[in-house]
Amino acid sequence: MRPHDHAVIVTRPSRLLAARWVRTRFDPAAFGLAPRDRLDATAAGPAAGPDRRAERRAVAEAAYEGRWRPAADYVRAPGSDWDERWTRLEYLAQVAGADDRWLTDWRSAEPADGDAGTLHARLLLHRAWAVRGAAYARDVPDADMRQFQAQLPAAMAAAHRAADLAPENPGPWVVMITAARAMSYSHSQFGDLWRGLTRRAPHHTGAHHQALQYWCAKWHGSEELMNDFADRAVSTAPAGSLLPGVYLHALNERRGRRGVRSGVRNTRDRAVLADAARRLETVPAGHEELPRLRHLLAHRLGEAGLHAAALEEFRRIGPYCGAAPWLTDAAGPAAAFDLARGLAARATRG
């Protein structure tokens, strides 16, 4: 974030003029941006390195062949890097979702293994949520909601057992706080679980994403509680962490009049956004999850009128535009992405 990058908010008439400039005069290369004919709407960023892809493929193939030890070694390899360990467990949950016989064998062979127990709890929760779907509660059929609620206690109990097996591992607690949201835990009950989790991993990114959902207005909190939670996540994030990205997701949850998403609103919002951007600059450039956050960050920086910072993010993103928020735009991801970076470019002209 450049110190002199003050906010310049674009009004509707001036935005229409700027959009015309983007269509007729914008030359991406003149601003250090990828040419239009290279835009790639199939991906958010570069593919994972070949070694990482090969490792995942080997783990999945071994599992489908009935060999669970490569999966066990894979999830244990990061040691106490709990964010990476959770990312790997989430991948194993995808593998087990297709065929979990290998997980059953693992749990039978090593009944005291906390990773196997956590994966089992995560899989139970995933299956329960698959019944419910992603719709608002009012739109979920009553029979599906009853089945969903009936399956949740088993997932919670499995997570508690996994936590007993691996007292230092925050993974079971991530499952617990996710289930707690669906089970309508009170603020006090949820707070007890959250303190248990953060004693083990105070800056766990996946856990913060789940907790953000608990605190948002559509679940068990309010916009004020959600905003306070997201602000603290940014201000306490250690260097190199993706945790500030939680704030970008909080902006997606904001609703203004008539339930319309409202995003960045005022000077304080812009200050927190700028802080999040500065902190995300410390994340290693090759981090696999970073590109998706860059897209959200570029969008929000432009929305906030921080155009120079937005333009810098677009340069870092390169030609990739297969990510939110561009994917849901009626104009198509490439057109939406090109308009956003063009608007940023026009606003930064001397």
N, C-alpha and C positions, 0 to 999 in steps of 0.2 A: 504494500500500500504506500503510495507516494504521499509525503506530508502535505503537498500543495493540492491534493486531489479533493477539492471541496465539492459539495453536492450541487448539481445542476438539475433541477427537476423539469422534465419536459411536459408542457401542457398539451392538451389534445390537438389544437390547431397546429402548433409547432411540430408535433409528432407526425401529423399528416404530411407536412412539408418535408420533414426529415425522411419519412418513408419514401417519398417520391425521389429524393436525392439518392437514397440507397438503391432504388430500382434503376435509375438512369445514369448515375455518375460514380457510384462507389466502386473503387478498384481495390479489392482485398490486398493484393500484393503491395500496394503503396503503403499499407499500414502493417506490413509484416505478417499478414494472415494468409491462410491456405486459399488457393484459387477455388472458385466455385465448382469447377469441373472435377475437383478432387474430394469434394465433400462426401463423407461416408456415413450414411444413416443406419448402417448395420451394427455399429459398435459405439460404445461410450468412449473408448480409448484403445490403445494398443493391446493386443492379446497378451495374456500372461506368457512369461518366458517359456521356452521349450522344455527346460528342465522341470519347471513347476507343472506344466501340462502333462509331461510324461510320468511324473510322480503320482499325480492324481489318477491318471488312467491305469497305472499299474496297481494302485490300491483298489480301485473299483473292480478291475478284472480279477484280482485275487479274491475279493469278497464274493463275486458272483460264481467263482469256482469253489467256494466253500472254505477259503483260507482267511481267517480273521486276524492273524498276527500282523500282517502288513498294516492293517487299519489301526491296530493298537499301537504299533510303533509310530505310525504317522501322527496320531493325535498327541502322543506323549513327547514327540521330538522338540517342540518349542519350550518345554520346561515350564517356567513360571511366567512366560510371555502370554498372559491370559487372553489378550485380544486375539493373538494368532491361534492360540489353542481353541478358542471358541469358533473362529472362522473355519478351522479344520473339522471341528465337531459338526458344524452346520453342513459341511460338505458330506461328511459321513452319514448324516441324517438323510440327505438326498439319495445316497446310495442305498441305504437301508429302506427308504420309502418304496423302492422298486422291488426289493427282495431282502428280507431281514433274517433269513435263516442263518447267515453267518454271524449275526449279532446274537442270536439265541445260543449258538455254539460258543461264542466268546463268553457270554455270561455264565454258561454252564461250566466252562473250563476255569474261569476266574471269577467266581461269585463275589469276591471282595474287591473287585476292580471298580474304582470310582468313575473312570471314564466310560466303561461299558454301562454302568448304572445311569450316568448322566445322559448318554446317548439313548438309552431305553426310555427315560423320562421325556426327553425331547421328542422322541418319535411318538409316544402316546399323546403328547400335547398337539403335535402336528396333525395327527389323525383326528383328534377331536375338533380342531379348528377347520379341518377340511370339510367336516359335516356342516359346520356353521356357515362357512364361506366368508367373504370379505364385505358383505353388505351391511348397512346399518341394521341395528337390532330390529327396528320396526318392519324391515323388509325380509327378515328371515322367517320361513315357515315355522309354525309352532312346533311341529313334530321334530324338525331339525334342531330347533333351539333346545328342546327337552333332551334330545340325544346328546347334544353338545354338552349341556350342563351335567348330564349323567356321567360323562366320560372324564370330566375334569378332575374329580377327586383322585382317581387312579394315577393321573399324571403328577399331581401334587405329592401324593404319597411316595411315588417312585423317586421324585426329586429329593424329598427328605431322606430317603434311604441312601441315595447317592451321596448326599452331603455328609451323612454319618460315615460313609466309606472313605471319603476324601475330604477331611475337614478344612484343608487349606484351599481347595479348589472353588472358585466362584461360579463355575459352570452350573451346578445344580441350582444355585440361587437365581440365576438368570431364568431358568425354567420356572422356578417358584414365583417370581414377580410377574412373569407373563401369565401364568395360570391365575394368580391372585387378581389380576385385572378382570379376567373373564368370570371369576367367582365373586366379584363385587366385594372384595375386602375393604374394610373401612380404612380411613387414612391412618389410623393408629396401627392397625394390623399390617398394612402395607409398609409403614415406616419401620416396623420391627424387622421385616424381611430386608428392607433396603439397607438398614444399618448392618445386618448380618453380611450382606453382599459387599458393601463398601469397606468393611473391615478387612476383607480379603483382597479386594481390587477396587480402590477408590475411583479409578478413572476408566473403568471398563466401558468401552464404547457401545457394545451390543446391549449391555444392561441399561445404559442411559437411554438408548432408543426405545426400549420397552417401557421404561419408567416414564418417559415423555408421553407415551400414549395413555398411561394411567392418569397422568395429571392434566391431560387436555380436557376441554369442556365436553366432548362427545362421550367420554367415559366417566371418570369419577372426580375430575378436578374442575378447573375453570381456566379461562384465558390468563388471568393474573397468576395463578399457581404454576401454570405451564411456562409462562414467560420467565418467572423467577427461577424456575428449575433450569431452563435453557441458558439463561444469563450466567448462572453459577457454573454450568458446564463449560462455558467459554472461558470465564475468568480463572478457573482452576485447572484448565487443561495443561498437562506437561508438554514440553517441546517434543515434536515428532508425533503427537497423537492426532487421530482423526476426530477426537471428541468435539472440537468446535463445530463440526458439521451438524451436530444435534440442533444447533440454533437454526440452521437452514431448514430443517424439517419442522421445527416449531413454527416458522413463518408460513409453511404450507398448511398448518392446522388453524391458523387464525381466520376468523370469520368476522366480516363487518356487517353492515346493514343487509337484511334479507338473506343472511347466510353466505354471502359472496366472499370468497377469499380476499383478504385485504393486504397481507404481506407487510412491507416496510411502511411505517406511518409517520415517523417524526425523527427529530435530531438524535434522541437517545437510541432509537432503533439503528440509525445509521452508524452511531459510534460503536455499538455492540457488533454490528456487521463488519465494520472495519477491523475491529479487534479480532474477530473470528478469521478474517482473511489473513491478517498478519500471522496468526498462530498456525494456520494451515500451510503457510509458506515453509514451515519447519518440517513438514512431513516429507520423507524421502520421495524424490520425483518418481521413482519406479514403483511406488506402492500401488497394488492392484486395485484398491478401492478408491483411490484419489480421483481418477477422472470423473466419476459420477458426481462427486462433490464439486469439482471444478465447474461443471455445467450449471448446477444449482447456484453456485457462488457467482458466476458471471451474470446469470439472469438477475439475481437479487441486487448485485452491485449496480447494474444498469438501471433497474427499477428505482433504486435509491438515489440515482443521479451521480453516482461515483464512477464516472465513465472511463477515466484513465485506468483505474484499477480493473474495471470490467474488461477493457480492451486488452490489458495484460493477461487476464485469465484466458481470453479467447486465443491469444497467441500461444499460450501453453497448451490449450486443448488441441490445436492443430485442425485437421480436417474432419475429426469425428463429431457426429451430431446425433448419434443413436442413443439418446438418453433423455430423461426428464430435464426440463419441462417441454422440450421440443417435440417429443413423440406424440403428445396429445393435442398438438396444435392443428386446427382444421386445414391450415395451409400446407401441412406436411413438415417433417422435421428439418429438412434441408432449407426450406424457405424461411421457417421461423428462426432457425439458427442464424441464417445469413442476415435477416432483418435486424436481429438483436445486436450482432457484432457490427453491422453497418451503422446503426444508430449510435453505438458507442464511439465508433470511429469519427462520425461526423461531429459529435459533441466535443471531441478533443482537438479538432483542427485549430491551428493557431489563428 
